[in-house]
Every structure is written in C-alpha cells, then in structure tokens.
Amino acid sequence: MAKNLEHQFSMLVREIRKEYVGNGPKEITTKFIGSWAISEMKGNLTNIEKFMLHSEQGERMVHQTRTTFVKEIYRKQEVLLRFENLMKAKVIRLFSDINLDEDIAMTVFVFDQPIEGK
C-alpha cells in the first residue's frame, strides 16, 4: 500500500507543479520516513531557465524564483488541502530547494503525524 501511496503523492506533486509552473518534473520519486514525505524531482527546468543559467545573474534569478515560487505554491490553502486529504494528515512545514547544475529539486513535506506505513 505504501508504494501506491508514494506513487499517488508523486503524481499529485507533478499535477500541482504543472498547474502552477507550466511544466512538471520529468521524473519524481517520493519516500515516506516517519512524518516526512520527501520528493526528489529530476528534469524541472524549462528551456528558458536553462538558457538563463549561462550567466551568474540568470542562475541567481532561476534559483531564487524556483525556491521562492515553489514555497508560495505550497502556502496556498487549496494546494495544502489536496496533500492533506491524500495523506489524512496536516502539513505543518515544508522545505524546498533545487540544484541547478544537476536539475534536481527536493521538497520535504512535514506532516503532523507519522505517514510511513500508511
């Protein structure tokens, strides 16, 4: 059951990213550990963002936009509710970052109760 829930969680992450960013990651892996859901996403950057990475200023802009904007998406109550309904637990904290050189993003969702083994 946990693998199916991890898959559903990953698909929800992709769906929300597509809705708000315009494209979703090419590959997502989610693992549950205690009260954490950790999603690793590969293939996040758009062609424009890849072009912007050719300058230091562009790299800063892409990193700041990707991390700040993603956190803003997950502050929206309607977005949080989709995760909370799936997991039957409340999101209490979120951490997100992206490694632009490798085009890998990580988001850690912290829930108010253990989700591992659900």
MOZIHU-V747091 format. One line per field, one symbol per residue. burial: + if it has 9 or more other ideal C-beta (glycine too) atoms within 8 Angstrom, else -. A space follows every 50 residues. Layout:
burial->???
//
This chain:
burial->-+--++++++++++++++-++--++--+-+-+--++++++++-++---+- -++----++-+++--++-+++-++----++-+++-++-+-+--+-+-+-+ --+++++++++---++-+
//
